[in-house]
Amino acid sequence: TPRAVARLRPPPDVLVAAALALGAGAAFAADKAGSTPLLGCFAAGVCFAGVEGVARRFDEVVVPPASWLYRVFFASIGFVVPLGKLASGPAALYGLLLSLVAVLTKVGTGLFYREDPWKVGWAMVGRGELGFVMALETFRSGRTSRLALSVTVWALLVATLVSPIVLRRLLARARDEGDDAETRRAEAAPAAVDKGPS
């Protein structure tokens, strides 16, 4: 098990390599079982979550090149969805309706978080990478039509484009309110000193 390997105190790079190997094997097993390979990768991450130093070293070694692979992945989606089909009336209409549902439900879940519910909700809106993955997999396997893929891409694109704009404004407003509060405290401090006992 990962914790048993960690007791041997190998270098962090060895643990990261073991996590990647486990992820590849679990992804292969999940695919052969008829599930998504992503489930196997997730399971591998969970197995190594309690091993000290793995997550930090993973971010240092794997995340930088992976950011370029994300770009390749999104390009692969663009190759599959023709612009004409994406711009068709049914795809745009159903895509906008679906994006409205996606935005409202994700923003709604943020309301369960008492502190900064709007920021949490809008931060969740833009996280649609898994949706792209599932949409592409189901289309390539023949389970969905090209129109369904176009509708899904529309919904994910709208949510992904709108979320950063709204979230940036919410963060800017919170920062301005924090600066105003700090200014009021600074202005009130001398007055409190003046009213003190002489």
Residue pairs with C-beta under 8 A, 6 or more apart in sequence:
1 47
2 15
2 18
2 19
2 22
2 47
2 48
2 50
2 51
2 54
3 50
3 51
5 15
5 18
5 51
6 15
6 51
6 52
12 53
12 54
12 56
12 57
13 57
13 61
15 48
15 51
15 53
15 54
15 57
16 54
16 57
16 58
16 61
16 62
18 48
19 44
19 45
19 47
19 48
19 54
19 58
20 44
20 62
22 44
22 47
22 48
23 40
23 41
23 44
23 45
25 40
26 39
26 40
26 41
26 43
26 44
27 37
27 38
27 39
27 40
27 41
27 44
28 37
28 40
29 40
30 36
30 37
30 38
30 39
30 40
30 43
31 37
31 40
36 134
36 137
38 130
38 133
48 54
48 55
49 55
70 129
73 132
73 133
74 132
76 136
77 132
77 135
77 136
77 153
80 136
80 139
80 140
80 149
81 146
81 149
81 150
81 153
82 146
85 91
85 146
85 147
85 150
86 92
86 150
86 153
86 154
88 147
88 150
90 147
90 151
91 147
91 150
91 151
91 154
92 154
94 151
94 154
95 150
95 151
95 152
95 153
95 154
95 155
95 157
95 158
96 154
96 155
96 158
98 151
98 152
98 154
98 155
99 154
99 155
99 156
99 157
99 158
99 159
101 155
102 125
102 128
102 155
102 156
102 159
103 125
103 158
103 159
103 162
103 163
106 121
106 122
106 124
106 125
106 159
107 118
107 121
107 122
107 124
107 125
108 121
109 121
109 124
110 117
110 118
110 119
110 120
110 121
110 122
110 123
110 124
111 117
111 121
113 120
113 121
116 174
118 170
119 167
119 170
119 171
119 174
122 163
122 166
122 167
122 170
123 163
123 167
125 159
125 162
125 163
125 166
125 167
126 159
126 160
126 163
126 164
126 167
128 156
128 159
128 160
131 152
131 155
131 156
132 153
132 156
135 144
135 148
135 149
135 152
135 153
135 156
136 149
138 144
138 149
139 145
139 146
139 148
139 149
